[in-house]
Structures are given as C-alpha cells and as structure tokens.
C-alpha cells in the first residue's frame, strides 16, 4: 500500500497524522535528512514544510519515486487571504 509522509517542524505537521500520514518531525537539517533517508520504500508522496524543503533541496533527487509537495508558507497564505477582491 502506498504511503504519504510529512516532514517538518512538529507543530506544523502533527495534524496530518489524524488523516493517516506518516509523521516525521524535523527541527533542523540533519533531522530532516535522516527522516528523508529513512522513509519506507512504499512512500509515494512526501509533504514538506517550507523549512524542510529548504533543508532537503539537495536530497530530493535521490528518491525520484516520491513526489515532494511543499506546504505554503504561513505568511504567504495570510497575505493571499487578505488580498483585495478582484472585480468580476
């Protein structure tokens, strides 16, 4: 069975465990790399926090069978939500 994993800062990723994702907390680059390298072979999607994506930039190509998906930056999401309405 294919798995989804989430790597990043603990407070940003724990909620994904409720949906059945494999949670891999990482507080720094070394923890993120360790989590990436220890992912089960049946992991097909890896959700990354923006920091984890930065930490893993050089590692991502080592698993071409896993699709990395980067969560939006919290500040960018707030700015997008506060954007002026576009007239229709």
LOMARLO-389203 format. One record per atom (N, C-alpha, C): x, y, z; atom name; residue in three letters; residue number from 1. Coordinates in Angstrom, 1 decimal. Atoms other than C-alpha are relative to their C-alpha. Example, Ala and Ser with C-alpha at 12.3 -4.5 7.8 and 13.67 -1.06 7.14 Angstrom:
2
<r u="0.9" v="-1.2" w="0.0" gupa="N" lolo="Ala" marse="1"/>
<r u="12.3" v="-4.5" w="7.8" gupa="CA" lolo="Ala" marse="1"/>
<r u="0.9" v="1.2" w="0.0" gupa="C" lolo="Ala" marse="1"/>
<r u="-0.9" v="-1.1" w="0.0" gupa="N" lolo="Ser" marse="2"/>
<r u="13.7" v="-1.1" w="7.1" gupa="CA" lolo="Ser" marse="2"/>
<r u="-0.8" v="1.1" w="0.8" gupa="C" lolo="Ser" marse="2"/>
***
This chain:
88
<r u="0.8" v="-1.2" w="0.0" gupa="N" lolo="Unk" marse="1"/>
<r u="0.0" v="0.0" w="0.0" gupa="CA" lolo="Unk" marse="1"/>
<r u="0.9" v="1.2" w="0.0" gupa="C" lolo="Unk" marse="1"/>
<r u="-0.8" v="-1.3" w="0.1" gupa="N" lolo="Unk" marse="2"/>
<r u="1.3" v="3.5" w="-0.9" gupa="CA" lolo="Unk" marse="2"/>
<r u="-0.2" v="0.8" w="1.2" gupa="C" lolo="Unk" marse="2"/>
<r u="0.1" v="-0.9" w="-1.2" gupa="N" lolo="Unk" marse="3"/>
<r u="2.1" v="5.9" w="1.9" gupa="CA" lolo="Unk" marse="3"/>
<r u="0.2" v="1.4" w="-0.3" gupa="C" lolo="Unk" marse="3"/>
<r u="-0.3" v="-1.4" w="0.0" gupa="N" lolo="Unk" marse="4"/>
<r u="2.1" v="9.6" w="2.4" gupa="CA" lolo="Unk" marse="4"/>
<r u="0.7" v="0.3" w="1.3" gupa="C" lolo="Unk" marse="4"/>
<r u="-0.8" v="-0.4" w="-1.1" gupa="N" lolo="Unk" marse="5"/>
<r u="4.7" v="11.1" w="4.7" gupa="CA" lolo="Unk" marse="5"/>
<r u="0.0" v="1.5" w="0.1" gupa="C" lolo="Unk" marse="5"/>
<r u="-0.1" v="-1.5" w="-0.2" gupa="N" lolo="Unk" marse="6"/>
<r u="5.0" v="14.6" w="6.2" gupa="CA" lolo="Unk" marse="6"/>
<r u="1.3" v="0.2" w="0.8" gupa="C" lolo="Unk" marse="6"/>
<r u="-1.2" v="-0.3" w="-0.7" gupa="N" lolo="Unk" marse="7"/>
<r u="8.4" v="16.0" w="7.2" gupa="CA" lolo="Unk" marse="7"/>
<r u="0.0" v="1.5" w="0.2" gupa="C" lolo="Unk" marse="7"/>
<r u="-0.1" v="-1.4" w="-0.3" gupa="N" lolo="Unk" marse="8"/>
<r u="8.9" v="19.3" w="9.0" gupa="CA" lolo="Unk" marse="8"/>
<r u="-0.1" v="0.2" w="1.5" gupa="C" lolo="Unk" marse="8"/>
<r u="0.1" v="-0.4" w="-1.4" gupa="N" lolo="Unk" marse="9"/>
<r u="8.5" v="21.2" w="12.2" gupa="CA" lolo="Unk" marse="9"/>
<r u="-1.2" v="-0.6" w="0.7" gupa="C" lolo="Unk" marse="9"/>
<r u="1.1" v="0.7" w="-0.6" gupa="N" lolo="Unk" marse="10"/>
<r u="6.4" v="19.3" w="14.7" gupa="CA" lolo="Unk" marse="10"/>
<r u="-1.3" v="0.7" w="0.1" gupa="C" lolo="Unk" marse="10"/>
<r u="1.3" v="-0.7" w="-0.1" gupa="N" lolo="Unk" marse="11"/>
<r u="3.7" v="21.9" w="15.3" gupa="CA" lolo="Unk" marse="11"/>
<r u="-0.7" v="0.2" w="-1.3" gupa="C" lolo="Unk" marse="11"/>
<r u="0.6" v="-0.2" w="1.3" gupa="N" lolo="Unk" marse="12"/>
<r u="3.1" v="22.3" w="11.6" gupa="CA" lolo="Unk" marse="12"/>
<r u="-0.4" v="-1.4" w="-0.6" gupa="C" lolo="Unk" marse="12"/>
<r u="0.3" v="1.3" w="0.7" gupa="N" lolo="Unk" marse="13"/>
<r u="2.8" v="18.5" w="10.8" gupa="CA" lolo="Unk" marse="13"/>
<r u="-0.8" v="-0.9" w="0.7" gupa="C" lolo="Unk" marse="13"/>
<r u="0.6" v="1.0" w="-0.7" gupa="N" lolo="Unk" marse="14"/>
<r u="1.2" v="16.7" w="13.6" gupa="CA" lolo="Unk" marse="14"/>
<r u="-1.5" v="-0.3" w="-0.4" gupa="C" lolo="Unk" marse="14"/>
<r u="1.4" v="0.1" w="0.5" gupa="N" lolo="Unk" marse="15"/>
<r u="-2.4" v="17.3" w="12.3" gupa="CA" lolo="Unk" marse="15"/>
<r u="-0.1" v="-1.0" w="-1.1" gupa="C" lolo="Unk" marse="15"/>
<r u="0.1" v="0.9" w="1.2" gupa="N" lolo="Unk" marse="16"/>
<r u="-1.6" v="15.2" w="9.2" gupa="CA" lolo="Unk" marse="16"/>
<r u="-0.1" v="-1.5" w="0.5" gupa="C" lolo="Unk" marse="16"/>
<r u="0.1" v="1.4" w="-0.5" gupa="N" lolo="Unk" marse="17"/>
<r u="-1.3" v="12.1" w="11.4" gupa="CA" lolo="Unk" marse="17"/>
<r u="-1.4" v="-0.4" w="0.2" gupa="C" lolo="Unk" marse="17"/>
<r u="1.4" v="0.3" w="-0.1" gupa="N" lolo="Unk" marse="18"/>
<r u="-5.0" v="12.3" w="12.0" gupa="CA" lolo="Unk" marse="18"/>
<r u="-0.6" v="-0.6" w="-1.3" gupa="C" lolo="Unk" marse="18"/>
<r u="0.5" v="0.5" w="1.3" gupa="N" lolo="Unk" marse="19"/>
<r u="-5.5" v="11.6" w="8.3" gupa="CA" lolo="Unk" marse="19"/>
<r u="0.8" v="-1.3" w="-0.4" gupa="C" lolo="Unk" marse="19"/>
<r u="-0.7" v="1.2" w="0.3" gupa="N" lolo="Unk" marse="20"/>
<r u="-3.1" v="8.6" w="8.5" gupa="CA" lolo="Unk" marse="20"/>
<r u="1.3" v="0.1" w="-0.7" gupa="C" lolo="Unk" marse="20"/>
<r u="-1.3" v="-0.2" w="0.6" gupa="N" lolo="Unk" marse="21"/>
<r u="0.0" v="10.2" w="7.1" gupa="CA" lolo="Unk" marse="21"/>
<r u="1.1" v="-0.4" w="1.0" gupa="C" lolo="Unk" marse="21"/>
<r u="-1.2" v="0.3" w="-0.8" gupa="N" lolo="Unk" marse="22"/>
<r u="3.4" v="9.0" w="8.4" gupa="CA" lolo="Unk" marse="22"/>
<r u="0.7" v="1.4" w="0.4" gupa="C" lolo="Unk" marse="22"/>
<r u="-0.5" v="-1.3" w="-0.5" gupa="N" lolo="Unk" marse="23"/>
<r u="4.7" v="11.9" w="10.6" gupa="CA" lolo="Unk" marse="23"/>
<r u="1.5" v="-0.2" w="0.3" gupa="C" lolo="Unk" marse="23"/>
<r u="-1.4" v="0.0" w="-0.2" gupa="N" lolo="Unk" marse="24"/>
<r u="8.4" v="12.7" w="10.6" gupa="CA" lolo="Unk" marse="24"/>
<r u="0.5" v="1.4" w="0.4" gupa="C" lolo="Unk" marse="24"/>
<r u="-0.4" v="-1.3" w="-0.5" gupa="N" lolo="Unk" marse="25"/>
<r u="9.2" v="15.6" w="12.8" gupa="CA" lolo="Unk" marse="25"/>
<r u="1.5" v="0.3" w="-0.2" gupa="C" lolo="Unk" marse="25"/>
<r u="-1.4" v="-0.4" w="0.2" gupa="N" lolo="Unk" marse="26"/>
<r u="12.4" v="17.5" w="12.0" gupa="CA" lolo="Unk" marse="26"/>
<r u="0.1" v="1.5" w="0.4" gupa="C" lolo="Unk" marse="26"/>
<r u="-0.2" v="-1.4" w="-0.5" gupa="N" lolo="Unk" marse="27"/>
<r u="13.6" v="20.6" w="13.8" gupa="CA" lolo="Unk" marse="27"/>
<r u="1.2" v="0.7" w="-0.6" gupa="C" lolo="Unk" marse="27"/>
<r u="-1.1" v="-0.6" w="0.7" gupa="N" lolo="Unk" marse="28"/>
<r u="16.7" v="21.1" w="11.7" gupa="CA" lolo="Unk" marse="28"/>
<r u="0.4" v="-0.9" w="-1.2" gupa="C" lolo="Unk" marse="28"/>
<r u="-0.4" v="0.7" w="1.3" gupa="N" lolo="Unk" marse="29"/>
<r u="18.5" v="20.0" w="8.5" gupa="CA" lolo="Unk" marse="29"/>
<r u="0.4" v="-1.5" w="0.3" gupa="C" lolo="Unk" marse="29"/>
<r u="-0.4" v="1.3" w="-0.2" gupa="N" lolo="Unk" marse="30"/>
<r u="20.1" v="16.9" w="10.0" gupa="CA" lolo="Unk" marse="30"/>
<r u="-1.2" v="-1.0" w="0.3" gupa="C" lolo="Unk" marse="30"/>
<r u="1.2" v="0.8" w="-0.2" gupa="N" lolo="Unk" marse="31"/>
<r u="16.8" v="15.6" w="11.3" gupa="CA" lolo="Unk" marse="31"/>
<r u="-0.9" v="-0.2" w="-1.2" gupa="C" lolo="Unk" marse="31"/>
<r u="0.8" v="0.1" w="1.2" gupa="N" lolo="Unk" marse="32"/>
<r u="15.1" v="16.3" w="8.0" gupa="CA" lolo="Unk" marse="32"/>
<r u="0.7" v="-1.0" w="-0.9" gupa="C" lolo="Unk" marse="32"/>
<r u="-0.7" v="0.9" w="0.8" gupa="N" lolo="Unk" marse="33"/>
<r u="17.8" v="14.4" w="6.1" gupa="CA" lolo="Unk" marse="33"/>
<r u="-0.2" v="-1.4" w="0.5" gupa="C" lolo="Unk" marse="33"/>
<r u="0.1" v="1.3" w="-0.5" gupa="N" lolo="Unk" marse="34"/>
<r u="17.6" v="11.5" w="8.4" gupa="CA" lolo="Unk" marse="34"/>
<r u="-1.4" v="-0.6" w="-0.3" gupa="C" lolo="Unk" marse="34"/>
<r u="1.4" v="0.4" w="0.2" gupa="N" lolo="Unk" marse="35"/>
<r u="13.8" v="11.4" w="8.1" gupa="CA" lolo="Unk" marse="35"/>
<r u="-0.2" v="-0.4" w="-1.5" gupa="C" lolo="Unk" marse="35"/>
<r u="0.1" v="0.3" w="1.4" gupa="N" lolo="Unk" marse="36"/>
<r u="14.0" v="11.5" w="4.3" gupa="CA" lolo="Unk" marse="36"/>
<r u="0.7" v="-1.3" w="-0.4" gupa="C" lolo="Unk" marse="36"/>
<r u="-0.7" v="1.2" w="0.3" gupa="N" lolo="Unk" marse="37"/>
<r u="16.6" v="8.8" w="4.1" gupa="CA" lolo="Unk" marse="37"/>
<r u="-0.6" v="-1.3" w="0.6" gupa="C" lolo="Unk" marse="37"/>
<r u="0.6" v="1.2" w="-0.6" gupa="N" lolo="Unk" marse="38"/>
<r u="14.6" v="6.5" w="6.4" gupa="CA" lolo="Unk" marse="38"/>
<r u="-1.5" v="-0.2" w="-0.4" gupa="C" lolo="Unk" marse="38"/>
<r u="1.4" v="0.2" w="0.5" gupa="N" lolo="Unk" marse="39"/>
<r u="11.2" v="6.8" w="4.6" gupa="CA" lolo="Unk" marse="39"/>
<r u="-0.1" v="-1.4" w="-0.5" gupa="C" lolo="Unk" marse="39"/>
<r u="0.2" v="1.3" w="0.5" gupa="N" lolo="Unk" marse="40"/>
<r u="9.7" v="3.5" w="3.9" gupa="CA" lolo="Unk" marse="40"/>
<r u="0.0" v="0.0" w="-1.6" gupa="C" lolo="Unk" marse="40"/>
<r u="-0.1" v="0.0" w="1.5" gupa="N" lolo="Unk" marse="41"/>
<r u="10.1" v="2.4" w="0.2" gupa="CA" lolo="Unk" marse="41"/>
<r u="-1.3" v="0.1" w="-0.7" gupa="C" lolo="Unk" marse="41"/>
<r u="1.3" v="-0.2" w="0.6" gupa="N" lolo="Unk" marse="42"/>
<r u="6.4" v="2.5" w="-0.4" gupa="CA" lolo="Unk" marse="42"/>
<r u="-0.6" v="1.4" w="0.2" gupa="C" lolo="Unk" marse="42"/>
<r u="0.4" v="-1.4" w="-0.1" gupa="N" lolo="Unk" marse="43"/>
<r u="6.2" v="6.2" w="0.3" gupa="CA" lolo="Unk" marse="43"/>
<r u="0.0" v="0.7" w="-1.4" gupa="C" lolo="Unk" marse="43"/>
<r u="0.1" v="-0.5" w="1.3" gupa="N" lolo="Unk" marse="44"/>
<r u="4.9" v="7.9" w="-2.8" gupa="CA" lolo="Unk" marse="44"/>
<r u="-0.2" v="1.6" w="0.0" gupa="C" lolo="Unk" marse="44"/>
<r u="0.1" v="-1.5" w="-0.1" gupa="N" lolo="Unk" marse="45"/>
<r u="4.1" v="11.5" w="-1.6" gupa="CA" lolo="Unk" marse="45"/>
<r u="0.6" v="0.4" w="1.3" gupa="C" lolo="Unk" marse="45"/>
<r u="-0.6" v="-0.5" w="-1.3" gupa="N" lolo="Unk" marse="46"/>
<r u="6.1" v="13.5" w="0.9" gupa="CA" lolo="Unk" marse="46"/>
<r u="-0.4" v="1.5" w="0.1" gupa="C" lolo="Unk" marse="46"/>
<r u="0.3" v="-1.4" w="-0.3" gupa="N" lolo="Unk" marse="47"/>
<r u="4.6" v="16.7" w="2.2" gupa="CA" lolo="Unk" marse="47"/>
<r u="1.1" v="0.6" w="0.8" gupa="C" lolo="Unk" marse="47"/>
<r u="-1.1" v="-0.7" w="-0.7" gupa="N" lolo="Unk" marse="48"/>
<r u="7.2" v="19.2" w="3.3" gupa="CA" lolo="Unk" marse="48"/>
<r u="-0.4" v="1.4" w="0.5" gupa="C" lolo="Unk" marse="48"/>
<r u="0.2" v="-1.4" w="-0.4" gupa="N" lolo="Unk" marse="49"/>
<r u="7.1" v="22.4" w="5.3" gupa="CA" lolo="Unk" marse="49"/>
<r u="1.0" v="0.7" w="-0.8" gupa="C" lolo="Unk" marse="49"/>
<r u="-0.9" v="-0.7" w="0.8" gupa="N" lolo="Unk" marse="50"/>
<r u="8.9" v="25.2" w="3.6" gupa="CA" lolo="Unk" marse="50"/>
<r u="1.5" v="-0.1" w="0.5" gupa="C" lolo="Unk" marse="50"/>
<r u="-1.4" v="0.2" w="-0.5" gupa="N" lolo="Unk" marse="51"/>
<r u="11.9" v="24.8" w="6.0" gupa="CA" lolo="Unk" marse="51"/>
<r u="0.5" v="-1.3" w="-0.4" gupa="C" lolo="Unk" marse="51"/>
<r u="-0.5" v="1.3" w="0.3" gupa="N" lolo="Unk" marse="52"/>
<r u="12.1" v="21.1" w="5.4" gupa="CA" lolo="Unk" marse="52"/>
<r u="0.3" v="-0.1" w="-1.5" gupa="C" lolo="Unk" marse="52"/>
<r u="-0.3" v="0.0" w="1.4" gupa="N" lolo="Unk" marse="53"/>
<r u="12.0" v="21.7" w="1.6" gupa="CA" lolo="Unk" marse="53"/>
<r u="1.4" v="0.7" w="-0.2" gupa="C" lolo="Unk" marse="53"/>
<r u="-1.3" v="-0.6" w="0.1" gupa="N" lolo="Unk" marse="54"/>
<r u="15.0" v="24.1" w="2.0" gupa="CA" lolo="Unk" marse="54"/>
<r u="1.1" v="-1.0" w="0.5" gupa="C" lolo="Unk" marse="54"/>
<r u="-1.0" v="0.9" w="-0.6" gupa="N" lolo="Unk" marse="55"/>
<r u="16.8" v="21.6" w="4.2" gupa="CA" lolo="Unk" marse="55"/>
<r u="0.3" v="-1.2" w="-0.9" gupa="C" lolo="Unk" marse="55"/>
<r u="-0.1" v="1.2" w="0.9" gupa="N" lolo="Unk" marse="56"/>
<r u="16.2" v="18.8" w="1.7" gupa="CA" lolo="Unk" marse="56"/>
<r u="0.3" v="0.2" w="-1.4" gupa="C" lolo="Unk" marse="56"/>
<r u="-0.2" v="-0.3" w="1.4" gupa="N" lolo="Unk" marse="57"/>
<r u="16.9" v="20.6" w="-1.5" gupa="CA" lolo="Unk" marse="57"/>
<r u="1.0" v="-0.9" w="-0.8" gupa="C" lolo="Unk" marse="57"/>
<r u="-1.0" v="0.9" w="0.7" gupa="N" lolo="Unk" marse="58"/>
<r u="19.9" v="18.5" w="-2.3" gupa="CA" lolo="Unk" marse="58"/>
<r u="-0.3" v="-1.5" w="0.1" gupa="C" lolo="Unk" marse="58"/>
<r u="0.4" v="1.5" w="-0.2" gupa="N" lolo="Unk" marse="59"/>
<r u="18.3" v="15.2" w="-1.2" gupa="CA" lolo="Unk" marse="59"/>
<r u="-1.1" v="-0.4" w="-0.9" gupa="C" lolo="Unk" marse="59"/>
<r u="1.2" v="0.4" w="0.7" gupa="N" lolo="Unk" marse="60"/>
<r u="15.1" v="15.3" w="-3.2" gupa="CA" lolo="Unk" marse="60"/>
<r u="0.2" v="-0.9" w="-1.2" gupa="C" lolo="Unk" marse="60"/>
<r u="-0.2" v="0.7" w="1.2" gupa="N" lolo="Unk" marse="61"/>
<r u="16.5" v="13.9" w="-6.4" gupa="CA" lolo="Unk" marse="61"/>
<r u="0.4" v="-1.5" w="0.3" gupa="C" lolo="Unk" marse="61"/>
<r u="-0.4" v="1.3" w="-0.3" gupa="N" lolo="Unk" marse="62"/>
<r u="17.7" v="10.8" w="-4.5" gupa="CA" lolo="Unk" marse="62"/>
<r u="-1.2" v="-1.0" w="0.0" gupa="C" lolo="Unk" marse="62"/>
<r u="1.2" v="0.8" w="0.0" gupa="N" lolo="Unk" marse="63"/>
<r u="14.1" v="9.5" w="-4.4" gupa="CA" lolo="Unk" marse="63"/>
<r u="-1.0" v="0.4" w="-1.1" gupa="C" lolo="Unk" marse="63"/>
<r u="0.8" v="-0.4" w="1.1" gupa="N" lolo="Unk" marse="64"/>
<r u="12.6" v="10.0" w="-7.9" gupa="CA" lolo="Unk" marse="64"/>
<r u="-1.4" v="-0.6" w="0.1" gupa="C" lolo="Unk" marse="64"/>
<r u="1.3" v="0.6" w="-0.1" gupa="N" lolo="Unk" marse="65"/>
<r u="9.7" v="7.7" w="-6.9" gupa="CA" lolo="Unk" marse="65"/>
<r u="-0.9" v="0.6" w="1.0" gupa="C" lolo="Unk" marse="65"/>
<r u="0.8" v="-0.7" w="-1.0" gupa="N" lolo="Unk" marse="66"/>
<r u="8.5" v="10.0" w="-4.2" gupa="CA" lolo="Unk" marse="66"/>
<r u="-0.2" v="1.5" w="-0.4" gupa="C" lolo="Unk" marse="66"/>
<r u="0.4" v="-1.3" w="0.4" gupa="N" lolo="Unk" marse="67"/>
<r u="6.6" v="13.2" w="-5.1" gupa="CA" lolo="Unk" marse="67"/>
<r u="0.1" v="1.0" w="1.2" gupa="C" lolo="Unk" marse="67"/>
<r u="0.0" v="-0.9" w="-1.1" gupa="N" lolo="Unk" marse="68"/>
<r u="7.6" v="16.1" w="-2.8" gupa="CA" lolo="Unk" marse="68"/>
<r u="-1.1" v="1.1" w="-0.3" gupa="C" lolo="Unk" marse="68"/>
<r u="1.0" v="-1.0" w="0.1" gupa="N" lolo="Unk" marse="69"/>
<r u="4.8" v="18.6" w="-2.1" gupa="CA" lolo="Unk" marse="69"/>
<r u="0.3" v="1.0" w="1.1" gupa="C" lolo="Unk" marse="69"/>
<r u="-0.4" v="-1.0" w="-1.0" gupa="N" lolo="Unk" marse="70"/>
<r u="5.7" v="21.9" w="-0.3" gupa="CA" lolo="Unk" marse="70"/>
<r u="-1.3" v="0.7" w="0.5" gupa="C" lolo="Unk" marse="70"/>
<r u="1.1" v="-0.8" w="-0.6" gupa="N" lolo="Unk" marse="71"/>
<r u="3.2" v="23.4" w="2.1" gupa="CA" lolo="Unk" marse="71"/>
<r u="0.2" v="1.5" w="-0.2" gupa="C" lolo="Unk" marse="71"/>
<r u="-0.3" v="-1.4" w="0.2" gupa="N" lolo="Unk" marse="72"/>
<r u="2.6" v="27.1" w="1.6" gupa="CA" lolo="Unk" marse="72"/>
<r u="0.5" v="0.6" w="1.3" gupa="C" lolo="Unk" marse="72"/>
<r u="-0.6" v="-0.8" w="-1.1" gupa="N" lolo="Unk" marse="73"/>
<r u="4.5" v="29.5" w="3.8" gupa="CA" lolo="Unk" marse="73"/>
<r u="-1.2" v="0.7" w="0.7" gupa="C" lolo="Unk" marse="73"/>
<r u="1.1" v="-0.5" w="-0.7" gupa="N" lolo="Unk" marse="74"/>
<r u="2.2" v="30.7" w="6.6" gupa="CA" lolo="Unk" marse="74"/>
<r u="-0.2" v="1.5" w="-0.3" gupa="C" lolo="Unk" marse="74"/>
<r u="0.1" v="-1.4" w="0.3" gupa="N" lolo="Unk" marse="75"/>
<r u="3.0" v="34.4" w="5.9" gupa="CA" lolo="Unk" marse="75"/>
<r u="-0.6" v="0.2" w="-1.4" gupa="C" lolo="Unk" marse="75"/>
<r u="0.5" v="-0.1" w="1.4" gupa="N" lolo="Unk" marse="76"/>
<r u="2.3" v="33.9" w="2.2" gupa="CA" lolo="Unk" marse="76"/>
<r u="-1.5" v="-0.3" w="0.0" gupa="C" lolo="Unk" marse="76"/>
<r u="1.4" v="0.4" w="0.0" gupa="N" lolo="Unk" marse="77"/>
<r u="-1.0" v="32.2" w="3.0" gupa="CA" lolo="Unk" marse="77"/>
<r u="-0.9" v="1.2" w="0.6" gupa="C" lolo="Unk" marse="77"/>
<r u="0.7" v="-1.1" w="-0.6" gupa="N" lolo="Unk" marse="78"/>
<r u="-2.1" v="35.1" w="5.2" gupa="CA" lolo="Unk" marse="78"/>
<r u="-0.1" v="1.2" w="-1.0" gupa="C" lolo="Unk" marse="78"/>
<r u="0.1" v="-1.1" w="0.9" gupa="N" lolo="Unk" marse="79"/>
<r u="-1.2" v="37.7" w="2.6" gupa="CA" lolo="Unk" marse="79"/>
<r u="-0.9" v="-0.3" w="-1.2" gupa="C" lolo="Unk" marse="79"/>
<r u="0.9" v="0.4" w="1.1" gupa="N" lolo="Unk" marse="80"/>
<r u="-3.1" v="35.7" w="-0.1" gupa="CA" lolo="Unk" marse="80"/>
<r u="-1.5" v="0.2" w="0.5" gupa="C" lolo="Unk" marse="80"/>
<r u="1.4" v="-0.1" w="-0.5" gupa="N" lolo="Unk" marse="81"/>
<r u="-6.2" v="35.6" w="2.2" gupa="CA" lolo="Unk" marse="81"/>
<r u="-0.4" v="1.4" w="0.2" gupa="C" lolo="Unk" marse="81"/>
<r u="0.3" v="-1.5" w="-0.2" gupa="N" lolo="Unk" marse="82"/>
<r u="-6.0" v="39.4" w="2.7" gupa="CA" lolo="Unk" marse="82"/>
<r u="0.0" v="0.8" w="-1.2" gupa="C" lolo="Unk" marse="82"/>
<r u="-0.1" v="-0.7" w="1.2" gupa="N" lolo="Unk" marse="83"/>
<r u="-5.7" v="40.2" w="-0.9" gupa="CA" lolo="Unk" marse="83"/>
<r u="-1.3" v="0.7" w="-0.3" gupa="C" lolo="Unk" marse="83"/>
<r u="1.3" v="-0.7" w="0.3" gupa="N" lolo="Unk" marse="84"/>
<r u="-8.2" v="42.7" w="-2.3" gupa="CA" lolo="Unk" marse="84"/>
<r u="-0.8" v="-0.9" w="-1.0" gupa="C" lolo="Unk" marse="84"/>
<r u="0.8" v="0.7" w="0.9" gupa="N" lolo="Unk" marse="85"/>
<r u="-11.1" v="41.2" w="-4.1" gupa="CA" lolo="Unk" marse="85"/>
<r u="0.2" v="0.4" w="-1.4" gupa="C" lolo="Unk" marse="85"/>
<r u="-0.1" v="-0.3" w="1.5" gupa="N" lolo="Unk" marse="86"/>
<r u="-10.9" v="41.0" w="-7.9" gupa="CA" lolo="Unk" marse="86"/>
<r u="-1.4" v="0.2" w="-0.5" gupa="C" lolo="Unk" marse="86"/>
<r u="1.4" v="-0.2" w="0.6" gupa="N" lolo="Unk" marse="87"/>
<r u="-13.9" v="42.6" w="-9.6" gupa="CA" lolo="Unk" marse="87"/>
<r u="-0.3" v="-1.0" w="-1.1" gupa="C" lolo="Unk" marse="87"/>
<r u="0.4" v="0.9" w="1.1" gupa="N" lolo="Unk" marse="88"/>
<r u="-15.8" v="40.3" w="-11.8" gupa="CA" lolo="Unk" marse="88"/>
<r u="-1.0" v="0.6" w="-0.9" gupa="C" lolo="Unk" marse="88"/>
***
